[in-house]
Amino acid sequence: MTKAVIYARYSTELQSDRSIEDQVGLCRRFIEQKGWLYIASFSDRARSGASTIGRDGLTELMSRARAGDFDVVVVEALDRISRDQEDLPGIFKRLSFLGIEIVSVHDGKADKIQVGIRGLVSALFLDDLKHKVRRGMDGVVRDGRHAGGRAYGYRPKLGHPGELEIVEDEAAVVRRIFEEFRSGRSPREIATGLNADRVPAPRGAVWLASTLNGNASRGHGILVNPIYAGNIVWNRIRMIKDPDTGKRVSRVNDSAEWVTAAAPHLAIVSTELFVAVQERKAALSHVPAPCRRKAKHLFSGLLKCGCCGGGLSVKDRDHGRVRLVCTRSREGGDCANRRHFYLDEIEGRISRGLRKQLGNRTALDRYVKVYTDERRRLMGDRAGVLKSFSAA
């Protein structure tokens, strides 16, 4: 007797969890009509069909396929398996190699032509959906509403989707930041003052200079965000999905693609003050690129302050030797640790310790296992999925 399993999926948390039960129920009735033996169901809830990342149900299905536990995979439609032009044919090819068929309740047995067409149609559907969403957000901005994201000093207006209102306590802090910067204080000095006065930070525990400076090309950072002068700018960046990790990565759009709308009701500082701040920032930013860009080092991003747990960053060079300081102490004055550390001493001590510890075979095996596990975690679940597919 033909042994059959079911795969079901729905895309977002906005959809009903009943979608899985409905799909499984439909497929169960189909299996009964065919006279096949039902084995098991696999599902992925609130997972996009544009990627195989995080699809634990699909990963388990491929593992069971490799074990020869069933003969047929039954789905409501092929796009439940994948909407990606690369992933769907890949899954189909590996299951076919194992002698396993994919059968859609609506379209019947899948073949190469159907898989190719469905993959193309699904990819076009996703592109069309993306364009429609962006068109809708474009309209929201042109109406003077906010297209999304959290800006310090504002909160959503209840009962009015897309509309923001000013939070006066936070707005007072914004005005303080702009006025102090115009008067000649540096972002580090401003952040230190805010921390000393125990002003709650937008995110995290403390204010840092980077909270104020942000990134001008992306419109991040309190001192460069045009919304504080009553102007909404949207579409500065776009998000694309890394095919290897499944993670969304931002890319800066050309300024010609930006959408700008006046929103005077959201202005917290005057246009005069905002322009003055931008002019001062522009004057201070004329620093050669080599001085701004920091070189990567062996333990970049891994060294932490022993007092506050914050990261260590490069302070300067002492006769060619890189010196590190606590970032929170330097940028916001929130940590009392004012010591500096020589990077070559830290790297030397850690390297010597690693050589000594990894001289033991047991420790070396443990290190390799932990390292491998961490790499898999950082790369997401795709590595495991691809491994299952490749093994099949």
C-alpha positions in Angstrom: 0.0 0.0 0.0 1.2 3.5 -0.8 2.4 5.3 2.3 1.6 9.1 2.3 2.6 12.0 4.5 1.2 15.6 4.5 3.0 18.9 4.5 1.2 22.1 5.4 2.4 25.7 5.9 1.1 29.2 6.3 3.1 32.4 5.9 2.5 35.0 8.6 1.3 35.4 12.2 -1.5 37.5 10.8 -3.1 34.3 9.3 -5.2 32.0 11.4 -3.5 29.0 13.0 -6.5 27.0 11.8 -5.0 27.2 8.3 -2.7 24.2 9.2 -5.6 22.1 10.5 -7.7 23.0 7.4 -4.9 22.0 5.0 -4.2 18.7 6.9 -7.9 17.9 6.9 -8.2 18.5 3.2 -5.2 16.3 2.5 -6.4 13.5 4.8 -9.6 13.3 2.9 -7.7 13.2 -0.3 -5.5 10.3 1.0 -8.6 8.4 2.1 -10.1 8.8 -1.3 -6.9 7.4 -2.9 -6.9 4.4 -0.6 -3.4 5.3 0.6 -2.0 4.7 4.1 -1.6 7.9 6.1 1.8 8.0 8.0 2.3 11.5 9.5 1.9 15.3 9.0 4.6 17.9 8.9 3.9 21.6 9.2 5.5 25.0 9.5 3.5 27.8 11.1 4.1 31.5 10.3 7.0 30.7 7.9 7.5 32.3 4.6 7.5 30.2 1.5 10.3 32.4 0.0 12.9 30.6 2.1 13.7 27.3 3.7 15.2 29.0 6.8 13.4 28.0 10.0 11.3 25.4 8.3 11.7 22.6 10.9 8.7 20.7 9.6 10.2 20.6 6.1 13.6 19.6 7.5 12.0 16.7 9.4 10.1 15.7 6.3 13.3 15.5 4.2 15.0 13.4 7.0 12.1 10.9 7.0 12.2 10.8 3.2 15.9 9.8 3.4 14.9 7.1 5.8 12.4 5.7 3.3 9.4 6.1 5.6 6.9 7.1 2.9 6.2 7.1 -0.9 4.1 10.2 -1.5 4.1 13.8 -0.1 0.6 15.3 -0.3 0.1 19.1 -0.2 -2.8 21.4 -0.8 -0.8 23.2 -3.5 2.9 23.3 -4.5 3.4 26.8 -3.1 2.9 25.3 0.4 6.3 23.6 -0.1 8.1 26.7 -1.5 7.5 29.8 -3.5 11.2 30.1 -4.4 12.4 29.3 -7.9 15.5 27.6 -6.6 14.1 25.7 -3.5 11.0 24.2 -5.1 12.9 22.4 -8.0 15.6 21.4 -5.5 13.2 19.7 -3.2 11.4 18.1 -6.1 14.7 16.7 -7.5 15.8 15.2 -4.2 12.5 13.6 -3.5 12.3 12.2 -7.1 15.8 10.7 -6.6 14.4 8.8 -3.6 11.4 7.6 -5.6 9.0 9.9 -3.7 6.2 11.7 -5.5 4.7 15.1 -4.6 1.0 15.2 -5.2 -1.1 18.4 -4.9 -4.8 18.1 -4.0 -5.6 20.7 -6.6 -3.1 20.0 -9.4 -2.3 16.2 -9.1 1.1 14.6 -9.4 3.9 17.1 -9.8 6.3 16.9 -12.7 9.2 19.0 -14.0 7.0 21.3 -16.1 4.5 21.9 -13.4 7.3 22.5 -10.8 9.0 25.0 -13.1 5.8 26.9 -13.9 4.6 26.9 -10.3 8.0 28.2 -9.2 7.9 31.0 -11.7 4.3 31.9 -10.9 5.0 32.0 -7.2 8.1 34.2 -7.7 6.1 36.6 -9.8 3.4 36.6 -7.1 5.9 37.6 -4.4 7.3 40.3 -6.6 3.8 41.6 -7.4 2.9 41.5 -3.7 6.0 43.5 -2.8 5.3 46.2 -5.4 1.7 46.5 -4.1 2.8 46.8 -0.5 5.3 49.5 -1.5 2.7 51.3 -3.5 0.4 51.4 -0.5 3.2 52.6 1.8 4.0 55.3 -0.8 0.4 56.5 -0.6 0.5 56.5 3.2 3.6 58.8 3.2 2.2 61.2 0.6 -0.9 61.5 2.8 1.4 62.8 5.5 1.2 59.7 7.6 4.1 57.5 8.8 4.9 54.2 7.0 6.3 52.4 10.0 9.2 52.3 12.3 9.7 53.8 15.8 11.1 57.4 16.1 12.0 58.7 19.5 9.6 61.5 20.5 6.5 60.0 18.9 4.0 57.3 19.5 1.2 55.9 17.3 -2.1 57.7 17.5 -4.8 55.3 18.8 -7.5 54.7 16.3 -5.7 56.4 13.5 -3.5 53.9 11.5 -0.3 55.5 10.2 -0.7 58.7 12.3 1.8 59.7 15.0 1.5 62.1 17.8 4.3 63.9 19.7 5.3 62.6 23.2 6.1 65.9 24.9 8.6 64.6 27.5 10.6 63.0 24.8 10.2 66.0 22.5 11.8 68.1 25.2 14.9 65.8 25.2 15.1 66.1 21.4 15.1 69.9 21.6 17.8 69.7 24.3 19.9 67.6 22.0 19.6 69.9 19.0 20.2 73.0 21.0 23.3 71.6 22.8 24.8 70.4 19.5 24.2 73.7 17.8 25.9 75.5 20.8 29.1 73.5 20.2 28.8 70.4 22.4 29.8 67.0 20.8 27.5 64.0 20.7 29.6 62.3 23.3 29.3 65.2 25.7 25.5 65.4 25.1 25.1 61.6 25.7 27.2 61.9 28.8 25.0 64.7 30.1 21.8 62.8 29.4 23.1 59.7 31.2 24.2 61.8 34.2 20.7 63.3 34.4 19.2 59.8 34.2 17.2 60.5 31.1 15.7 57.2 29.8 17.4 56.2 26.5 15.3 55.3 23.4 16.7 51.7 23.3 18.9 49.9 25.7 20.1 51.1 29.0 22.1 54.3 28.1 22.6 57.1 25.6 25.5 56.7 23.3 27.0 59.1 20.7 25.9 56.8 18.0 22.2 57.2 19.1 22.6 60.9 18.2 24.8 60.6 15.1 23.2 57.5 13.5 23.7 57.1 9.8 22.9 60.1 7.5 22.3 58.0 4.4 19.7 55.9 6.2 18.1 58.8 8.1 18.9 57.1 11.4 20.1 59.1 14.4 18.3 61.9 16.2 20.4 64.6 14.8 19.9 63.7 11.2 16.3 62.5 11.1 14.2 65.0 9.1 11.0 64.0 10.9 12.0 66.3 13.8 11.7 69.3 11.4 8.3 68.1 10.2 9.4 66.1 7.1 8.7 62.4 6.5 11.2 60.7 4.2 10.5 57.1 3.2 12.2 54.5 1.0 15.7 55.5 1.9 16.5 51.7 2.2 15.1 48.5 0.9 15.3 45.0 2.5 16.5 42.0 0.5 16.8 38.4 1.7 20.2 36.8 1.8 19.7 33.5 -0.1 22.3 31.7 2.1 21.1 32.7 5.5 17.5 33.8 4.9 18.1 37.0 6.9 16.9 40.3 5.6 19.7 42.8 4.7 19.2 46.5 4.2 20.5 48.3 1.1 20.5 52.1 0.7 18.3 53.4 -2.2 19.3 56.2 -4.6 18.0 59.6 -3.4 15.9 59.8 -6.5 13.8 57.0 -5.1 13.1 58.6 -1.8 9.5 59.7 -1.1 9.2 62.9 0.9 6.1 64.5 2.4 5.6 67.6 4.6 4.2 66.8 8.1 4.4 70.1 10.0 2.3 68.7 12.8 5.2 66.4 13.7 7.8 69.1 13.9 9.6 69.2 17.2 12.4 71.6 16.3 12.3 74.6 14.0 13.6 74.4 10.4 16.2 77.0 11.2 17.6 74.8 14.1 17.5 71.6 12.1 19.4 73.3 9.2 22.0 74.8 11.6 22.6 71.3 13.0 23.0 69.7 9.6 25.5 72.4 8.6 27.6 71.9 11.7 27.5 68.1 11.2 28.6 68.5 7.6 31.5 70.8 8.7 32.6 68.2 11.2 32.4 65.3 8.9 35.1 66.4 6.5 37.5 63.8 7.8 39.5 61.5 5.4 37.9 58.1 5.0 41.0 56.2 6.3 40.6 58.0 9.6 36.9 57.1 9.9 37.1 53.5 9.0 38.4 51.1 11.7 40.4 48.0 10.8 39.1 44.6 11.8 41.1 42.8 14.4 41.3 39.2 15.6 38.7 39.6 18.4 36.7 42.5 17.0 33.2 42.6 18.6 34.1 39.9 21.2 35.9 41.9 23.9 33.8 43.2 26.8 34.3 45.6 29.7 34.7 43.8 33.0 32.7 46.5 34.8 29.6 47.1 32.7 29.6 44.3 30.2 29.7 46.8 27.3 32.0 46.3 24.3 35.6 47.6 24.0 36.5 49.9 21.0 39.6 51.4 19.6 40.6 54.6 21.4 43.9 55.5 19.7 47.4 54.3 18.9 50.3 54.6 21.3 53.5 54.4 19.2 51.8 52.1 16.8 50.1 50.0 19.4 46.2 50.0 19.4 44.6 51.0 22.6 41.1 50.0 23.7 38.6 51.6 26.0 35.1 50.8 27.2 32.6 52.0 24.6 30.0 53.0 27.1 32.5 54.9 29.2 33.8 56.7 26.1 30.5 57.4 24.2 28.1 58.0 27.1 30.1 58.3 30.3 27.8 55.7 31.9 30.6 53.3 33.0 33.2 54.3 35.6 36.0 52.2 33.9 38.4 54.8 32.4 41.3 52.3 31.9 42.8 51.7 28.5 44.1 48.3 27.3 46.7 47.4 24.7 45.1 45.2 22.0 48.4 43.3 21.3 48.6 42.3 24.9 45.0 41.0 25.0 45.5 39.1 21.7 48.7 37.6 22.9 47.3 36.4 26.2 44.2 34.9 24.6 46.2 33.2 21.9 48.7 31.7 24.3 45.8 30.5 26.5 44.1 28.9 23.5 47.3 27.1 22.4 47.7 25.8 25.9 44.1 24.7 26.4 43.7 23.2 22.9 46.9 21.1 23.4 44.5 18.7 25.1 42.7 16.4 22.6 39.5 16.4 24.6 39.4 20.2 24.8 40.2 20.4 21.1 37.3 18.1 20.2 35.0 20.1 22.5 36.1 23.4 20.8 35.4 22.1 17.3 31.9 20.9 18.4 31.0 24.2 20.1 32.4 26.2 17.2 30.5 24.2 14.7 27.3 24.5 16.6 27.7 28.3 16.9 28.4 28.7 13.2 25.2 26.8 12.4 23.3 29.0 14.8 24.7 32.2 13.2 24.0 31.0 9.7 20.4 30.1 10.6 18.7 26.9 9.9 19.6 26.8 6.2 22.8 24.9 6.7 20.8 22.1 8.3 18.1 22.2 5.6 20.7 22.1 2.8 22.5 19.2 4.5 19.3 17.2 4.7 18.6 18.0 1.0 22.1 17.2 -0.1 22.2 13.9 1.8 18.9 13.0 0.1 
